[in-house]
Amino acid sequence: MTALNRFYKGKAIVITGAASGIGLALAQCFASLGACLALSDIDSDGLDSVTENLKEQNPDLRIFSSSFDVASTADWRSFLASAQSALGQIDVLINNAGIEGSSRPVWATDEGTLQRVMNVNFFGMVYGTKTALPYLVKRDWAALVNVSSIFGLIGPPNAADYAASKFAIRGYTESLHAELSQIHPQVQVHLVHPGGINTRITRLKQSQKFKSEFLKTPPSALAEVIATSVMRNRARIVYGHQSTIVKLASRIMPLAWLSHVISQQMQKLNMTEDYQKDHSGFRLKDNDS
């Protein structure tokens, strides 16, 4: 038995966004390590399929799953109460659920899209964190893992809505880390900045060139890094295609230089349809003065 198996055996781990991508890879990883799982995803059919497959692959696995909207506090309360009842405890919460942004510049992104991205990516994490804390602080050891992005380190073109949600996760989690260390140090707090992980999050037509160019790292590799880093209590986890370069650039490059370099890279993807000086987003609306 490996150190990871010994560490996670019997621990109850909650994972959101578990029907695909990073969430699915995390579920597979922790199931293989002997943990108990509570899984959620807005895709109920996908979640049911994942749950059945995990049971087939791990006959002794204790697993609870339920589909709900992470942007609802009431849904979070119901889900965690049911998970606690099914598994007897909650040791780890991984706030992984997220959606892509508009893949368009600020002036071409409507407010409804921005609101939905913030509701799922940021407030979904907030609601999950606050609802889970009463369960986590009861444990002798527990961990909270919030998944941001390398776009929580830099703000590239055509990603203001997505980057805003991921920067918000970063700030919230860093503050929480400092706060919990004073009163409940047994609850570890981890902030994950995935690089180019090959998932299905990029589904819009205008984001497919970005996916083919940058999303290279398999989710299973990131899942293993997260499991190891939590065991070793590494607070910040940066991993995936181009993540190291982005981390270093965000620390040492002046903003003007950084923005120029990122813009040059993004221009190669020809995502310039909305870059017109007379775009409607630069015009006053009829009710503006």
HUDA-V447766 format. One record per helix or strand of 2 or more residues. SS is the DSSP state (@ for helix, = for strand). FROM is the first residue (numbers start at 1). LEN is the number of residues. If there is no record, write none. Layout:
ss=SS from=FROM len=LEN
ss=SS from=FROM len=LEN
This chain:
ss=@ from=3 len=6
ss== from=12 len=4
ss=@ from=21 len=12
ss== from=36 len=4
ss=@ from=44 len=14
ss== from=63 len=3
ss=@ from=73 len=15
ss== from=92 len=4
ss=@ from=106 len=3
ss=@ from=111 len=26
ss== from=142 len=6
ss=@ from=150 len=3
ss=@ from=160 len=24
ss== from=187 len=8
ss== from=196 len=2
ss=@ from=205 len=10
ss=@ from=219 len=13
ss== from=236 len=4
ss=@ from=243 len=10
ss=@ from=255 len=13
ss=@ from=280 len=3
